Amino acid sequence: MFDHKKDRQPDFSDVEGSSSSTAKPDFSDVQSGSSSTTERSTERMYVVKSGDSLSKIAQREYGDANKWRRIFEANQDKIKDPDLIHPGQELKIPA
């Protein structure tokens, strides 16, 4: 009969590992604190279309027109009056 060795696992017990680099990573310049990438990854950009208002955008994005203030507050650097937004304006839509 044949000895097929199908069910036998290879034996690597005599193999020794080696590493060409023994230097440890230097994290001395890493500062603790919260990451801003989380905040950025949770907001989207929206380009204002003709006929849009903050409440219409809020209704479309959040399902609640009353959440327009969230969009306004996230874009106060671009919007001085929440009633005056313009087609082509790029607005941040926070999560």
PDB file of N, CA, C and O in Angstrom:
ATOM      1  N   MET A   1       0.823  -1.188   0.000  1.00  0.00           N
ATOM      2  CA  MET A   1       0.000   0.000   0.000  1.00  0.00           C
ATOM      3  C   MET A   1       0.871   1.257   0.000  1.00  0.00           C
ATOM      4  O   MET A   1       2.025   1.255   0.427  1.00  0.00           O
ATOM      5  N   PHE A   2       0.261   2.314  -0.495  1.00  0.00           N
ATOM      6  CA  PHE A   2       0.945   3.608  -0.536  1.00  0.00           C
ATOM      7  C   PHE A   2       0.828   4.322   0.797  1.00  0.00           C
ATOM      8  O   PHE A   2      -0.165   4.168   1.508  1.00  0.00           O
ATOM      9  N   ASP A   3       1.841   5.101   1.131  1.00  0.00           N
ATOM     10  CA  ASP A   3       1.782   6.005   2.279  1.00  0.00           C
ATOM     11  C   ASP A   3       1.713   7.414   1.697  1.00  0.00           C
ATOM     12  O   ASP A   3       2.742   8.006   1.371  1.00  0.00           O
ATOM     13  N   HIS A   4       0.502   7.947   1.567  1.00  0.00           N
ATOM     14  CA  HIS A   4       0.308   9.212   0.855  1.00  0.00           C
ATOM     15  C   HIS A   4       0.684  10.461   1.649  1.00  0.00           C
ATOM     16  O   HIS A   4       0.888  11.515   1.047  1.00  0.00           O
ATOM     17  N   LYS A   5       0.779  10.386   2.915  1.00  0.00           N
ATOM     18  CA  LYS A   5       1.162  11.522   3.765  1.00  0.00           C
ATOM     19  C   LYS A   5       0.240  12.729   3.590  1.00  0.00           C
ATOM     20  O   LYS A   5       0.637  13.861   3.865  1.00  0.00           O
ATOM     21  N   LYS A   6      -0.990  12.488   3.132  1.00  0.00           N
ATOM     22  CA  LYS A   6      -1.934  13.600   2.945  1.00  0.00           C
ATOM     23  C   LYS A   6      -2.289  14.276   4.261  1.00  0.00           C
ATOM     24  O   LYS A   6      -2.407  15.499   4.336  1.00  0.00           O
ATOM     25  N   ASP A   7      -2.451  13.480   5.268  1.00  0.00           N
ATOM     26  CA  ASP A   7      -2.951  14.015   6.536  1.00  0.00           C
ATOM     27  C   ASP A   7      -1.837  14.456   7.468  1.00  0.00           C
ATOM     28  O   ASP A   7      -2.112  14.884   8.589  1.00  0.00           O
ATOM     29  N   ARG A   8      -0.604  14.364   7.041  1.00  0.00           N
ATOM     30  CA  ARG A   8       0.510  14.744   7.905  1.00  0.00           C
ATOM     31  C   ARG A   8       0.839  16.226   7.720  1.00  0.00           C
ATOM     32  O   ARG A   8       0.873  16.728   6.597  1.00  0.00           O
ATOM     33  N   GLN A   9       1.075  16.895   8.801  1.00  0.00           N
ATOM     34  CA  GLN A   9       1.453  18.300   8.775  1.00  0.00           C
ATOM     35  C   GLN A   9       2.975  18.403   8.680  1.00  0.00           C
ATOM     36  O   GLN A   9       3.672  17.588   9.284  1.00  0.00           O
ATOM     37  N   PRO A  10       3.510  19.367   7.948  1.00  0.00           N
ATOM     38  CA  PRO A  10       4.962  19.527   7.879  1.00  0.00           C
ATOM     39  C   PRO A  10       5.521  19.901   9.244  1.00  0.00           C
ATOM     40  O   PRO A  10       4.864  20.600  10.015  1.00  0.00           O
ATOM     41  N   ASP A  11       6.709  19.446   9.542  1.00  0.00           N
ATOM     42  CA  ASP A  11       7.356  19.713  10.817  1.00  0.00           C
ATOM     43  C   ASP A  11       8.435  20.776  10.622  1.00  0.00           C
ATOM     44  O   ASP A  11       9.464  20.515   9.997  1.00  0.00           O
ATOM     45  N   PHE A  12       8.199  21.968  11.156  1.00  0.00           N
ATOM     46  CA  PHE A  12       9.163  23.059  11.057  1.00  0.00           C
ATOM     47  C   PHE A  12       9.791  23.362  12.407  1.00  0.00           C
ATOM     48  O   PHE A  12      10.291  24.468  12.614  1.00  0.00           O
ATOM     49  N   SER A  13       9.778  22.426  13.311  1.00  0.00           N
ATOM     50  CA  SER A  13      10.266  22.672  14.661  1.00  0.00           C
ATOM     51  C   SER A  13      11.761  22.962  14.712  1.00  0.00           C
ATOM     52  O   SER A  13      12.241  23.572  15.667  1.00  0.00           O
ATOM     53  N   ASP A  14      12.506  22.527  13.681  1.00  0.00           N
ATOM     54  CA  ASP A  14      13.939  22.768  13.683  1.00  0.00           C
ATOM     55  C   ASP A  14      14.337  24.057  12.951  1.00  0.00           C
ATOM     56  O   ASP A  14      15.526  24.357  12.837  1.00  0.00           O
ATOM     57  N   VAL A  15      13.362  24.816  12.458  1.00  0.00           N
ATOM     58  CA  VAL A  15      13.632  26.047  11.725  1.00  0.00           C
ATOM     59  C   VAL A  15      13.767  27.193  12.717  1.00  0.00           C
ATOM     60  O   VAL A  15      12.924  27.370  13.597  1.00  0.00           O
ATOM     61  N   GLU A  16      14.822  27.959  12.568  1.00  0.00           N
ATOM     62  CA  GLU A  16      15.039  29.102  13.442  1.00  0.00           C
ATOM     63  C   GLU A  16      14.742  30.382  12.683  1.00  0.00           C
ATOM     64  O   GLU A  16      15.157  30.541  11.535  1.00  0.00           O
ATOM     65  N   GLY A  17      14.033  31.285  13.316  1.00  0.00           N
ATOM     66  CA  GLY A  17      13.718  32.562  12.689  1.00  0.00           C
ATOM     67  C   GLY A  17      14.876  33.521  12.820  1.00  0.00           C
ATOM     68  O   GLY A  17      15.680  33.428  13.748  1.00  0.00           O
ATOM     69  N   SER A  18      14.952  34.439  11.884  1.00  0.00           N
ATOM     70  CA  SER A  18      15.973  35.468  11.973  1.00  0.00           C
ATOM     71  C   SER A  18      15.388  36.763  11.465  1.00  0.00           C
ATOM     72  O   SER A  18      14.494  36.767  10.618  1.00  0.00           O
ATOM     73  N   SER A  19      15.885  37.835  11.973  1.00  0.00           N
ATOM     74  CA  SER A  19      15.437  39.146  11.545  1.00  0.00           C
ATOM     75  C   SER A  19      16.664  39.953  11.176  1.00  0.00           C
ATOM     76  O   SER A  19      17.650  39.978  11.912  1.00  0.00           O
ATOM     77  N   SER A  20      16.596  40.614  10.027  1.00  0.00           N
ATOM     78  CA  SER A  20      17.749  41.396   9.597  1.00  0.00           C
ATOM     79  C   SER A  20      17.836  42.723  10.343  1.00  0.00           C
ATOM     80  O   SER A  20      18.882  43.372  10.338  1.00  0.00           O
ATOM     81  N   SER A  21      16.739  43.128  10.984  1.00  0.00           N
ATOM     82  CA  SER A  21      16.741  44.407  11.681  1.00  0.00           C
ATOM     83  C   SER A  21      16.401  44.194  13.149  1.00  0.00           C
ATOM     84  O   SER A  21      15.386  43.576  13.470  1.00  0.00           O
ATOM     85  N   THR A  22      17.229  44.693  14.023  1.00  0.00           N
ATOM     86  CA  THR A  22      16.956  44.577  15.447  1.00  0.00           C
ATOM     87  C   THR A  22      16.580  45.921  16.053  1.00  0.00           C
ATOM     88  O   THR A  22      16.313  46.006  17.251  1.00  0.00           O
ATOM     89  N   ALA A  23      16.555  46.978  15.233  1.00  0.00           N
ATOM     90  CA  ALA A  23      16.209  48.302  15.726  1.00  0.00           C
ATOM     91  C   ALA A  23      14.724  48.369  16.064  1.00  0.00           C
ATOM     92  O   ALA A  23      13.883  47.824  15.348  1.00  0.00           O
ATOM     93  N   LYS A  24      14.423  49.035  17.147  1.00  0.00           N
ATOM     94  CA  LYS A  24      13.028  49.205  17.550  1.00  0.00           C
ATOM     95  C   LYS A  24      12.523  50.538  17.005  1.00  0.00           C
ATOM     96  O   LYS A  24      13.286  51.497  16.893  1.00  0.00           O
ATOM     97  N   PRO A  25      11.224  50.595  16.664  1.00  0.00           N
ATOM     98  CA  PRO A  25      10.681  51.859  16.142  1.00  0.00           C
ATOM     99  C   PRO A  25      10.773  52.976  17.175  1.00  0.00           C
ATOM    100  O   PRO A  25      10.650  52.732  18.376  1.00  0.00           O
ATOM    101  N   ASP A  26      10.988  54.188  16.710  1.00  0.00           N
ATOM    102  CA  ASP A  26      11.093  55.354  17.575  1.00  0.00           C
ATOM    103  C   ASP A  26       9.796  56.156  17.504  1.00  0.00           C
ATOM    104  O   ASP A  26       9.490  56.769  16.481  1.00  0.00           O
ATOM    105  N   PHE A  27       9.044  56.146  18.591  1.00  0.00           N
ATOM    106  CA  PHE A  27       7.793  56.894  18.656  1.00  0.00           C
ATOM    107  C   PHE A  27       7.923  58.115  19.572  1.00  0.00           C
ATOM    108  O   PHE A  27       6.918  58.617  20.076  1.00  0.00           O
ATOM    109  N   SER A  28       9.148  58.594  19.790  1.00  0.00           N
ATOM    110  CA  SER A  28       9.363  59.689  20.731  1.00  0.00           C
ATOM    111  C   SER A  28       8.715  60.996  20.290  1.00  0.00           C
ATOM    112  O   SER A  28       8.445  61.861  21.122  1.00  0.00           O
ATOM    113  N   ASP A  29       8.460  61.150  18.987  1.00  0.00           N
ATOM    114  CA  ASP A  29       7.853  62.390  18.511  1.00  0.00           C
ATOM    115  C   ASP A  29       6.334  62.314  18.420  1.00  0.00           C
ATOM    116  O   ASP A  29       5.703  63.270  17.972  1.00  0.00           O
ATOM    117  N   VAL A  30       5.741  61.217  18.829  1.00  0.00           N
ATOM    118  CA  VAL A  30       4.297  61.048  18.772  1.00  0.00           C
ATOM    119  C   VAL A  30       3.673  61.735  19.978  1.00  0.00           C
ATOM    120  O   VAL A  30       4.101  61.538  21.115  1.00  0.00           O
ATOM    121  N   GLN A  31       2.658  62.542  19.711  1.00  0.00           N
ATOM    122  CA  GLN A  31       1.979  63.256  20.781  1.00  0.00           C
ATOM    123  C   GLN A  31       0.638  62.607  21.055  1.00  0.00           C
ATOM    124  O   GLN A  31      -0.033  62.130  20.140  1.00  0.00           O
ATOM    125  N   SER A  32       0.258  62.594  22.304  1.00  0.00           N
ATOM    126  CA  SER A  32      -1.043  62.028  22.645  1.00  0.00           C
ATOM    127  C   SER A  32      -2.127  63.054  22.387  1.00  0.00           C
ATOM    128  O   SER A  32      -1.852  64.248  22.274  1.00  0.00           O
ATOM    129  N   GLY A  33      -3.333  62.595  22.297  1.00  0.00           N
ATOM    130  CA  GLY A  33      -4.460  63.485  22.058  1.00  0.00           C
ATOM    131  C   GLY A  33      -5.434  62.821  21.117  1.00  0.00           C
ATOM    132  O   GLY A  33      -5.203  61.701  20.661  1.00  0.00           O
ATOM    133  N   SER A  34      -6.511  63.499  20.829  1.00  0.00           N
ATOM    134  CA  SER A  34      -7.517  62.920  19.953  1.00  0.00           C
ATOM    135  C   SER A  34      -7.105  63.097  18.500  1.00  0.00           C
ATOM    136  O   SER A  34      -6.380  64.027  18.146  1.00  0.00           O
ATOM    137  N   SER A  35      -7.573  62.207  17.695  1.00  0.00           N
ATOM    138  CA  SER A  35      -7.264  62.244  16.268  1.00  0.00           C
ATOM    139  C   SER A  35      -8.318  63.048  15.538  1.00  0.00           C
ATOM    140  O   SER A  35      -9.510  62.928  15.824  1.00  0.00           O
ATOM    141  N   SER A  36      -7.885  63.863  14.603  1.00  0.00           N
ATOM    142  CA  SER A  36      -8.844  64.643  13.817  1.00  0.00           C
ATOM    143  C   SER A  36      -9.328  63.864  12.608  1.00  0.00           C
ATOM    144  O   SER A  36     -10.259  64.303  11.934  1.00  0.00           O
ATOM    145  N   THR A  37      -8.720  62.713  12.311  1.00  0.00           N
ATOM    146  CA  THR A  37      -9.147  61.956  11.141  1.00  0.00           C
ATOM    147  C   THR A  37     -10.549  61.399  11.327  1.00  0.00           C
ATOM    148  O   THR A  37     -11.288  61.253  10.353  1.00  0.00           O
ATOM    149  N   THR A  38     -10.920  61.091  12.543  1.00  0.00           N
ATOM    150  CA  THR A  38     -12.264  60.575  12.789  1.00  0.00           C
ATOM    151  C   THR A  38     -13.292  61.628  12.412  1.00  0.00           C
ATOM    152  O   THR A  38     -14.289  61.332  11.754  1.00  0.00           O
ATOM    153  N   GLU A  39     -13.039  62.863  12.838  1.00  0.00           N
ATOM    154  CA  GLU A  39     -13.976  63.940  12.531  1.00  0.00           C
ATOM    155  C   GLU A  39     -14.096  64.146  11.025  1.00  0.00           C
ATOM    156  O   GLU A  39     -15.201  64.287  10.499  1.00  0.00           O
ATOM    157  N   ARG A  40     -12.971  64.165  10.340  1.00  0.00           N
ATOM    158  CA  ARG A  40     -13.003  64.396   8.898  1.00  0.00           C
ATOM    159  C   ARG A  40     -13.690  63.261   8.154  1.00  0.00           C
ATOM    160  O   ARG A  40     -14.398  63.493   7.174  1.00  0.00           O
ATOM    161  N   SER A  41     -13.482  62.047   8.613  1.00  0.00           N
ATOM    162  CA  SER A  41     -14.060  60.924   7.888  1.00  0.00           C
ATOM    163  C   SER A  41     -15.563  60.816   8.064  1.00  0.00           C
ATOM    164  O   SER A  41     -16.224  60.096   7.317  1.00  0.00           O
ATOM    165  N   THR A  42     -16.105  61.519   9.037  1.00  0.00           N
ATOM    166  CA  THR A  42     -17.545  61.432   9.258  1.00  0.00           C
ATOM    167  C   THR A  42     -18.309  62.574   8.595  1.00  0.00           C
ATOM    168  O   THR A  42     -19.536  62.617   8.688  1.00  0.00           O
ATOM    169  N   GLU A  43     -17.633  63.480   7.942  1.00  0.00           N
ATOM    170  CA  GLU A  43     -18.347  64.552   7.248  1.00  0.00           C
ATOM    171  C   GLU A  43     -18.208  64.385   5.744  1.00  0.00           C
ATOM    172  O   GLU A  43     -17.201  63.885   5.242  1.00  0.00           O
ATOM    173  N   ARG A  44     -19.230  64.810   5.051  1.00  0.00           N
ATOM    174  CA  ARG A  44     -19.244  64.760   3.592  1.00  0.00           C
ATOM    175  C   ARG A  44     -19.289  66.186   3.058  1.00  0.00           C
ATOM    176  O   ARG A  44     -19.561  67.134   3.795  1.00  0.00           O
ATOM    177  N   MET A  45     -19.023  66.316   1.786  1.00  0.00           N
ATOM    178  CA  MET A  45     -19.143  67.621   1.142  1.00  0.00           C
ATOM    179  C   MET A  45     -20.397  67.607   0.276  1.00  0.00           C
ATOM    180  O   MET A  45     -20.756  66.582  -0.304  1.00  0.00           O
ATOM    181  N   TYR A  46     -21.050  68.751   0.198  1.00  0.00           N
ATOM    182  CA  TYR A  46     -22.261  68.886  -0.600  1.00  0.00           C
ATOM    183  C   TYR A  46     -22.146  70.173  -1.404  1.00  0.00           C
ATOM    184  O   TYR A  46     -21.779  71.217  -0.864  1.00  0.00           O
ATOM    185  N   VAL A  47     -22.456  70.102  -2.680  1.00  0.00           N
ATOM    186  CA  VAL A  47     -22.445  71.290  -3.541  1.00  0.00           C
ATOM    187  C   VAL A  47     -23.883  71.791  -3.645  1.00  0.00           C
ATOM    188  O   VAL A  47     -24.778  71.065  -4.080  1.00  0.00           O
ATOM    189  N   VAL A  48     -24.090  73.040  -3.239  1.00  0.00           N
ATOM    190  CA  VAL A  48     -25.418  73.654  -3.233  1.00  0.00           C
ATOM    191  C   VAL A  48     -25.942  73.765  -4.664  1.00  0.00           C
ATOM    192  O   VAL A  48     -25.228  74.171  -5.581  1.00  0.00           O
ATOM    193  N   LYS A  49     -27.201  73.395  -4.823  1.00  0.00           N
ATOM    194  CA  LYS A  49     -27.875  73.490  -6.125  1.00  0.00           C
ATOM    195  C   LYS A  49     -28.910  74.615  -6.063  1.00  0.00           C
ATOM    196  O   LYS A  49     -29.321  75.039  -4.983  1.00  0.00           O
ATOM    197  N   SER A  50     -29.314  75.079  -7.213  1.00  0.00           N
ATOM    198  CA  SER A  50     -30.334  76.111  -7.290  1.00  0.00           C
ATOM    199  C   SER A  50     -31.602  75.630  -6.584  1.00  0.00           C
ATOM    200  O   SER A  50     -32.050  74.506  -6.806  1.00  0.00           O
ATOM    201  N   GLY A  51     -32.171  76.473  -5.743  1.00  0.00           N
ATOM    202  CA  GLY A  51     -33.389  76.130  -5.009  1.00  0.00           C
ATOM    203  C   GLY A  51     -33.127  75.500  -3.651  1.00  0.00           C
ATOM    204  O   GLY A  51     -34.061  75.288  -2.878  1.00  0.00           O
ATOM    205  N   ASP A  52     -31.862  75.198  -3.347  1.00  0.00           N
ATOM    206  CA  ASP A  52     -31.532  74.611  -2.047  1.00  0.00           C
ATOM    207  C   ASP A  52     -31.637  75.641  -0.929  1.00  0.00           C
ATOM    208  O   ASP A  52     -31.457  76.840  -1.140  1.00  0.00           O
ATOM    209  N   SER A  53     -31.925  75.149   0.237  1.00  0.00           N
ATOM    210  CA  SER A  53     -31.836  75.920   1.477  1.00  0.00           C
ATOM    211  C   SER A  53     -31.217  74.970   2.494  1.00  0.00           C
ATOM    212  O   SER A  53     -31.168  73.761   2.269  1.00  0.00           O
ATOM    213  N   LEU A  54     -30.751  75.508   3.598  1.00  0.00           N
ATOM    214  CA  LEU A  54     -30.163  74.646   4.615  1.00  0.00           C
ATOM    215  C   LEU A  54     -31.171  73.632   5.138  1.00  0.00           C
ATOM    216  O   LEU A  54     -30.816  72.488   5.423  1.00  0.00           O
ATOM    217  N   SER A  55     -32.438  74.053   5.266  1.00  0.00           N
ATOM    218  CA  SER A  55     -33.451  73.117   5.758  1.00  0.00           C
ATOM    219  C   SER A  55     -33.743  72.022   4.726  1.00  0.00           C
ATOM    220  O   SER A  55     -33.988  70.876   5.104  1.00  0.00           O
ATOM    221  N   LYS A  56     -33.722  72.354   3.438  1.00  0.00           N
ATOM    222  CA  LYS A  56     -33.923  71.331   2.401  1.00  0.00           C
ATOM    223  C   LYS A  56     -32.759  70.337   2.385  1.00  0.00           C
ATOM    224  O   LYS A  56     -32.955  69.130   2.236  1.00  0.00           O
ATOM    225  N   ILE A  57     -31.561  70.864   2.540  1.00  0.00           N
ATOM    226  CA  ILE A  57     -30.384  69.993   2.576  1.00  0.00           C
ATOM    227  C   ILE A  57     -30.447  69.098   3.819  1.00  0.00           C
ATOM    228  O   ILE A  57     -30.164  67.903   3.740  1.00  0.00           O
ATOM    229  N   ALA A  58     -30.817  69.675   4.957  1.00  0.00           N
ATOM    230  CA  ALA A  58     -30.930  68.899   6.192  1.00  0.00           C
ATOM    231  C   ALA A  58     -31.989  67.805   6.051  1.00  0.00           C
ATOM    232  O   ALA A  58     -31.795  66.682   6.517  1.00  0.00           O
ATOM    233  N   GLN A  59     -33.094  68.135   5.415  1.00  0.00           N
ATOM    234  CA  GLN A  59     -34.151  67.136   5.197  1.00  0.00           C
ATOM    235  C   GLN A  59     -33.608  65.985   4.341  1.00  0.00           C
ATOM    236  O   GLN A  59     -33.846  64.816   4.642  1.00  0.00           O
ATOM    237  N   ARG A  60     -32.885  66.323   3.286  1.00  0.00           N
ATOM    238  CA  ARG A  60     -32.346  65.307   2.386  1.00  0.00           C
ATOM    239  C   ARG A  60     -31.261  64.473   3.072  1.00  0.00           C
ATOM    240  O   ARG A  60     -31.223  63.252   2.919  1.00  0.00           O
ATOM    241  N   GLU A  61     -30.384  65.134   3.824  1.00  0.00           N
ATOM    242  CA  GLU A  61     -29.238  64.439   4.428  1.00  0.00           C
ATOM    243  C   GLU A  61     -29.558  63.731   5.737  1.00  0.00           C
ATOM    244  O   GLU A  61     -29.035  62.649   6.006  1.00  0.00           O
ATOM    245  N   TYR A  62     -30.417  64.339   6.551  1.00  0.00           N
ATOM    246  CA  TYR A  62     -30.687  63.804   7.886  1.00  0.00           C
ATOM    247  C   TYR A  62     -32.115  63.291   8.058  1.00  0.00           C
ATOM    248  O   TYR A  62     -32.427  62.625   9.045  1.00  0.00           O
ATOM    249  N   GLY A  63     -32.977  63.604   7.095  1.00  0.00           N
ATOM    250  CA  GLY A  63     -34.375  63.217   7.240  1.00  0.00           C
ATOM    251  C   GLY A  63     -35.131  64.123   8.194  1.00  0.00           C
ATOM    252  O   GLY A  63     -36.228  63.786   8.640  1.00  0.00           O
ATOM    253  N   ASP A  64     -34.544  65.284   8.511  1.00  0.00           N
ATOM    254  CA  ASP A  64     -35.158  66.231   9.449  1.00  0.00           C
ATOM    255  C   ASP A  64     -34.719  67.645   9.078  1.00  0.00           C
ATOM    256  O   ASP A  64     -33.556  68.006   9.260  1.00  0.00           O
ATOM    257  N   ALA A  65     -35.649  68.440   8.558  1.00  0.00           N
ATOM    258  CA  ALA A  65     -35.339  69.811   8.133  1.00  0.00           C
ATOM    259  C   ALA A  65     -34.889  70.681   9.295  1.00  0.00           C
ATOM    260  O   ALA A  65     -34.172  71.660   9.093  1.00  0.00           O
ATOM    261  N   ASN A  66     -35.301  70.336  10.508  1.00  0.00           N
ATOM    262  CA  ASN A  66     -34.939  71.143  11.680  1.00  0.00           C
ATOM    263  C   ASN A  66     -33.470  71.004  12.073  1.00  0.00           C
ATOM    264  O   ASN A  66     -33.008  71.712  12.968  1.00  0.00           O
ATOM    265  N   LYS A  67     -32.741  70.123  11.437  1.00  0.00           N
ATOM    266  CA  LYS A  67     -31.317  69.966  11.746  1.00  0.00           C
ATOM    267  C   LYS A  67     -30.436  70.856  10.859  1.00  0.00           C
ATOM    268  O   LYS A  67     -29.232  70.621  10.755  1.00  0.00           O
ATOM    269  N   TRP A  68     -31.022  71.870  10.223  1.00  0.00           N
ATOM    270  CA  TRP A  68     -30.280  72.782   9.352  1.00  0.00           C
ATOM    271  C   TRP A  68     -29.154  73.486  10.104  1.00  0.00           C
ATOM    272  O   TRP A  68     -28.110  73.795   9.528  1.00  0.00           O
ATOM    273  N   ARG A  69     -29.374  73.738  11.406  1.00  0.00           N
ATOM    274  CA  ARG A  69     -28.385  74.468  12.210  1.00  0.00           C
ATOM    275  C   ARG A  69     -27.062  73.698  12.293  1.00  0.00           C
ATOM    276  O   ARG A  69     -25.999  74.313  12.371  1.00  0.00           O
ATOM    277  N   ARG A  70     -27.115  72.358  12.276  1.00  0.00           N
ATOM    278  CA  ARG A  70     -25.902  71.536  12.309  1.00  0.00           C
ATOM    279  C   ARG A  70     -25.029  71.857  11.090  1.00  0.00           C
ATOM    280  O   ARG A  70     -23.809  71.970  11.203  1.00  0.00           O
ATOM    281  N   ILE A  71     -25.659  71.998   9.943  1.00  0.00           N
ATOM    282  CA  ILE A  71     -24.925  72.329   8.709  1.00  0.00           C
ATOM    283  C   ILE A  71     -24.395  73.755   8.783  1.00  0.00           C
ATOM    284  O   ILE A  71     -23.253  74.024   8.411  1.00  0.00           O
ATOM    285  N   PHE A  72     -25.232  74.664   9.266  1.00  0.00           N
ATOM    286  CA  PHE A  72     -24.824  76.057   9.390  1.00  0.00           C
ATOM    287  C   PHE A  72     -23.609  76.197  10.303  1.00  0.00           C
ATOM    288  O   PHE A  72     -22.652  76.890   9.958  1.00  0.00           O
ATOM    289  N   GLU A  73     -23.642  75.546  11.460  1.00  0.00           N
ATOM    290  CA  GLU A  73     -22.538  75.655  12.418  1.00  0.00           C
ATOM    291  C   GLU A  73     -21.241  75.051  11.874  1.00  0.00           C
ATOM    292  O   GLU A  73     -20.152  75.534  12.185  1.00  0.00           O
ATOM    293  N   ALA A  74     -21.355  74.010  11.071  1.00  0.00           N
ATOM    294  CA  ALA A  74     -20.161  73.384  10.495  1.00  0.00           C
ATOM    295  C   ALA A  74     -19.559  74.232   9.374  1.00  0.00           C
ATOM    296  O   ALA A  74     -18.424  73.994   8.959  1.00  0.00           O
ATOM    297  N   ASN A  75     -20.308  75.214   8.885  1.00  0.00           N
ATOM    298  CA  ASN A  75     -19.868  76.016   7.741  1.00  0.00           C
ATOM    299  C   ASN A  75     -19.860  77.507   8.028  1.00  0.00           C
ATOM    300  O   ASN A  75     -19.991  78.305   7.100  1.00  0.00           O
ATOM    301  N   GLN A  76     -19.714  77.902   9.266  1.00  0.00           N
ATOM    302  CA  GLN A  76     -19.745  79.329   9.603  1.00  0.00           C
ATOM    303  C   GLN A  76     -18.612  80.112   8.970  1.00  0.00           C
ATOM    304  O   GLN A  76     -18.675  81.338   8.878  1.00  0.00           O
ATOM    305  N   ASP A  77     -17.563  79.401   8.527  1.00  0.00           N
ATOM    306  CA  ASP A  77     -16.487  80.104   7.828  1.00  0.00           C
ATOM    307  C   ASP A  77     -16.904  80.479   6.406  1.00  0.00           C
ATOM    308  O   ASP A  77     -16.271  81.329   5.781  1.00  0.00           O
ATOM    309  N   LYS A  78     -17.970  79.848   5.888  1.00  0.00           N
ATOM    310  CA  LYS A  78     -18.451  80.112   4.528  1.00  0.00           C
ATOM    311  C   LYS A  78     -19.812  80.782   4.496  1.00  0.00           C
ATOM    312  O   LYS A  78     -20.153  81.460   3.527  1.00  0.00           O
ATOM    313  N   ILE A  79     -20.588  80.594   5.549  1.00  0.00           N
ATOM    314  CA  ILE A  79     -21.961  81.117   5.577  1.00  0.00           C
ATOM    315  C   ILE A  79     -22.086  82.098   6.739  1.00  0.00           C
ATOM    316  O   ILE A  79     -21.893  81.733   7.899  1.00  0.00           O
ATOM    317  N   LYS A  80     -22.410  83.334   6.416  1.00  0.00           N
ATOM    318  CA  LYS A  80     -22.626  84.336   7.465  1.00  0.00           C
ATOM    319  C   LYS A  80     -24.107  84.434   7.817  1.00  0.00           C
ATOM    320  O   LYS A  80     -24.458  84.687   8.970  1.00  0.00           O
ATOM    321  N   ASP A  81     -24.974  84.235   6.828  1.00  0.00           N
ATOM    322  CA  ASP A  81     -26.426  84.294   7.009  1.00  0.00           C
ATOM    323  C   ASP A  81     -26.997  82.955   6.528  1.00  0.00           C
ATOM    324  O   ASP A  81     -26.843  82.617   5.354  1.00  0.00           O
ATOM    325  N   PRO A  82     -27.652  82.184   7.407  1.00  0.00           N
ATOM    326  CA  PRO A  82     -28.160  80.870   7.007  1.00  0.00           C
ATOM    327  C   PRO A  82     -29.217  80.922   5.901  1.00  0.00           C
ATOM    328  O   PRO A  82     -29.517  79.900   5.284  1.00  0.00           O
ATOM    329  N   ASP A  83     -29.775  82.095   5.651  1.00  0.00           N
ATOM    330  CA  ASP A  83     -30.762  82.234   4.583  1.00  0.00           C
ATOM    331  C   ASP A  83     -30.115  82.558   3.234  1.00  0.00           C
ATOM    332  O   ASP A  83     -30.798  82.615   2.212  1.00  0.00           O
ATOM    333  N   LEU A  84     -28.800  82.770   3.234  1.00  0.00           N
ATOM    334  CA  LEU A  84     -28.111  83.137   1.990  1.00  0.00           C
ATOM    335  C   LEU A  84     -27.027  82.117   1.655  1.00  0.00           C
ATOM    336  O   LEU A  84     -25.865  82.277   2.028  1.00  0.00           O
ATOM    337  N   ILE A  85     -27.431  81.070   0.945  1.00  0.00           N
ATOM    338  CA  ILE A  85     -26.464  80.145   0.378  1.00  0.00           C
ATOM    339  C   ILE A  85     -26.612  80.212  -1.133  1.00  0.00           C
ATOM    340  O   ILE A  85     -27.674  80.572  -1.642  1.00  0.00           O
ATOM    341  N   HIS A  86     -25.559  79.869  -1.842  1.00  0.00           N
ATOM    342  CA  HIS A  86     -25.533  80.079  -3.287  1.00  0.00           C
ATOM    343  C   HIS A  86     -25.191  78.796  -4.034  1.00  0.00           C
ATOM    344  O   HIS A  86     -24.389  77.992  -3.557  1.00  0.00           O
ATOM    345  N   PRO A  87     -25.797  78.601  -5.206  1.00  0.00           N
ATOM    346  CA  PRO A  87     -25.444  77.442  -6.025  1.00  0.00           C
ATOM    347  C   PRO A  87     -23.939  77.398  -6.288  1.00  0.00           C
ATOM    348  O   PRO A  87     -23.316  78.415  -6.591  1.00  0.00           O
ATOM    349  N   GLY A  88     -23.376  76.207  -6.167  1.00  0.00           N
ATOM    350  CA  GLY A  88     -21.944  76.037  -6.368  1.00  0.00           C
ATOM    351  C   GLY A  88     -21.141  76.063  -5.079  1.00  0.00           C
ATOM    352  O   GLY A  88     -19.993  75.618  -5.055  1.00  0.00           O
ATOM    353  N   GLN A  89     -21.728  76.576  -4.009  1.00  0.00           N
ATOM    354  CA  GLN A  89     -21.039  76.594  -2.728  1.00  0.00           C
ATOM    355  C   GLN A  89     -20.831  75.157  -2.251  1.00  0.00           C
ATOM    356  O   GLN A  89     -21.733  74.327  -2.373  1.00  0.00           O
ATOM    357  N   GLU A  90     -19.651  74.858  -1.708  1.00  0.00           N
ATOM    358  CA  GLU A  90     -19.372  73.552  -1.142  1.00  0.00           C
ATOM    359  C   GLU A  90     -19.535  73.620   0.362  1.00  0.00           C
ATOM    360  O   GLU A  90     -18.857  74.399   1.033  1.00  0.00           O
ATOM    361  N   LEU A  91     -20.429  72.810   0.886  1.00  0.00           N
ATOM    362  CA  LEU A  91     -20.704  72.798   2.317  1.00  0.00           C
ATOM    363  C   LEU A  91     -20.327  71.470   2.930  1.00  0.00           C
ATOM    364  O   LEU A  91     -20.501  70.415   2.321  1.00  0.00           O
ATOM    365  N   LYS A  92     -19.799  71.534   4.163  1.00  0.00           N
ATOM    366  CA  LYS A  92     -19.523  70.322   4.922  1.00  0.00           C
ATOM    367  C   LYS A  92     -20.841  69.846   5.523  1.00  0.00           C
ATOM    368  O   LYS A  92     -21.612  70.637   6.067  1.00  0.00           O
ATOM    369  N   ILE A  93     -21.087  68.542   5.416  1.00  0.00           N
ATOM    370  CA  ILE A  93     -22.274  67.940   6.017  1.00  0.00           C
ATOM    371  C   ILE A  93     -21.781  67.010   7.119  1.00  0.00           C
ATOM    372  O   ILE A  93     -21.358  65.889   6.838  1.00  0.00           O
ATOM    373  N   PRO A  94     -21.832  67.466   8.375  1.00  0.00           N
ATOM    374  CA  PRO A  94     -21.345  66.613   9.465  1.00  0.00           C
ATOM    375  C   PRO A  94     -22.258  65.410   9.674  1.00  0.00           C
ATOM    376  O   PRO A  94     -23.447  65.454   9.356  1.00  0.00           O
ATOM    377  N   ALA A  95     -21.693  64.350  10.205  1.00  0.00           N
ATOM    378  CA  ALA A  95     -22.469  63.129  10.475  1.00  0.00           C
ATOM    379  C   ALA A  95     -23.496  63.377  11.572  1.00  0.00           C
ATOM    380  O   ALA A  95     -24.242  62.468  11.936  1.00  0.00           O
TER     381      ALA A  95
END
